[in-house]
Amino acid sequence: MGDDGTVPKERYVSRAFLDLEMERLWPRVWQVACREEELADVGDYVDYVIGDQSILVVRAAPDIIKAYFNTCLHRGTRLGEGCGSFAGGTIRCRYHGWCYDLEGRVTTIPDAHEFPAVPSDLRLGEVRAECWGGFVFVNMDDDAEPLLDFLDPLPSLLAPYHVDQMRFRSYRSTVLPANWKVVVDAFNESYHVQGTHPQILPWTDDVAIEYEQFGVHSHYGRLPNARRQLRPSPRLGLAEGEFDEWEILAGLVAGLGGAFLKEERELVEELRSASLPPGTNLLERYQERRMELLQSRGFDVSGLAKEQMTSADDVYWFPNMVGPIYPGSAILFRVRPNGLDPDSAIKDTWVLEWPRPGDGWRMPERKFYADWTEKDWGPITNQDYANMREVQVGMKSRGCRDLRLNSRQESNILHMHRVIDRYLT
């Protein structure tokens, strides 16, 4: 990469570069395989696929989660696909009936006497698995640093949001026609808002965004004072009196991708028809009422500031998780190479929320769309997805040599590439 902020396009379009990532990045880095609630009972499993590698994540005991390379020790057959449960606590190969217990030990070899000496301690190849925040991370490198060291300082930054208490509200996956980094990039900066999403400028100040990199991760959000008033983007050139605070608040709450629940959206109309206490502005009153609403549901908001009630922390968890986290909910995007194709990626959209006290929770249906156009993702996401193919195709032009990044607003992207290089060299 150049010192001037340029990034070679080969990092996005080259099969050789993807092969290098598959050899040196993905086998050595902690990555989110699933959520703990997906493994509710002993024997439950999730098949996590990254490139051409498949890893079985299994609930081996009530308080133990294990991960194994998803391959039978006999002839290599995959042992599990998607998600499910191993009946009776037995991992059974569908081909010849070899069986393993949930600790990975071989328990049954049909006609074992006809094999040459089989080691008595033969067991599935284990992959490191550790948990934080309700997420299950895996790492194929036995010598990798402990998970909490890798995540630092995210656990401290995100502690007030209590993501460990959140549960799935929805789970959607699709294939996008772009390199996995193109997809991550689209959600790791706000520079594109004025170009791609001009319809949201009337209710969002896209200029008041700060970016911060720490360790291998990064995040971005509004400057500390930016959410203390309701104002549109300065790009619109509107003066005081030329915009309506009610309309801005309604647009803000309605437009944040499903992060606000029905009752939180209804608060806008409640406040519109009520008189505000003396000395209180509309934004402050909404923030107070939303905090009261969360507290009434039994949620701990003690670590959150009032201003955070209408803001998000957009966090990039290296290498492939990104998305906004709000008080009470999160919208996270997990992005992976689609097999060994540098021109396509799998994107999982996870909407999490704090469950209401006393309400029963069930894992929602996981829905998969082989083509993103099969579903209406909403206007903002549709715009993002439509961009991605044009980015991927455009980078292959002989007229495109390098990507030239904005030194501030795209600093998280540049940081990602520098961290990738630490693994590749």
C-alpha positions, 0 to 999 in steps of 0.5 A: 500500500502507498504512504499516500493512502492508496490501496492496490485494487488487486487486494479486491479482485485477485484470486492470488490475493484471496488465496493468500488470505486463505493461507495466512489470515483466516486460519490465524484470526479470531472470527465469530462463528455463531451466537451462544443461543444457537447452541441452546442444548447439549448436542446442538451444533452450527457449521461455520464455513469460511472459504473452503474450510468448515468448522463444527461448533458444538455444545459439548456440555451445559457449560462447554462449547467445542469446535472441530474441523468438519471432516471424518477421520476415515474418508473426510466426509463432512459430519454436519451441515448448517445447524442442528443437533447430534442425537444422543450426543453422537456425531455420526458419519453418514457414509460409513457410520464412524461415530464420535462423542461430543468431546471429539473422541472416536467411539465406533468404527464398524469392522475396526478389526479390519483396519491397521492399528488405529490409535486409541486416542484418535479424535477429531481435529480441534479448533480453538473456541472461546466466548465473549458477549454471547458470541462464539469465536473460533481460531484455527491457530493453536498459538493465537493470542487469547480471545480477550487480548485480541478483542481489546478494547471492545469488551470495555467499549461495549460493556454498557450495551450488555450484548451478552444479554441480547438475543436474535430478532432476525437472521438473514443471509445473502450472496453479494457480487463483490469481494468480502472487503468491498462489503465490509468497506460499505459499512465502515465509513459514512463518506458515502452517505451524501453520494448514495443515501441523499434522502437521509441528509434531512435528518442526519448530520453526516459531517459530525462523524469521528473515526477511531482505530484501536488495536486491530479494530475500529469504530465511528460515530457522531462527535460528542456534541453532535447529538445534543440537537436535531439538525440536518446535514450541513451539506444542505445549507439550511439555516435555523428556522428552515427545518422542523425538529419534529420531522428530523426526530421522526426521520431519525427514529424511523430510518435507523434500520429497525433498531428502534422498536414499535414503542420507541417509534411511538414516543415521537407521536406521544411527545408531539401531542404533549407539552415539553417541560420548561427548559427541555428541548425535544431531543432531550425529552425523547432521550429521557423517555426512551431511557425510561422505557428501556428501564421499565423493561428491566434493562440496565442503562446505568452505563449509558449516557442520555445522548446515546439513546439516539446514537449508535456506536458503529464498530468494526470487529476485525476481520469481518464483523461490522455494524451499529450497536444501540441501547437495546439492540444491534444490527451486525453484518458478518461478511465472508468470502463465498468459497474461493471466489474473489468476486462474491461474498456471503453477508449475514445480517444479524438483528439482536435485541434485549429480550423483554423480561418474562417473554419466551424467546425462540430462535428465529428462522434463518433465511437465505437468499442466493441472490440479494435481489430476491428480497426487498432489504429497504431503500438504504440497504438496497442502495448499498447492495446495488453499489457493490457490483458496480464497485467490483466490476469497475475495479477490474477496468484497466483504468483503475489501478489503485483505490485512493482513500479519504484520509479521515472519513475512510481511515477505518478502511485503510487501518483494516488493510494495514492490519491484514498485512500484519497477518500476510507478512 
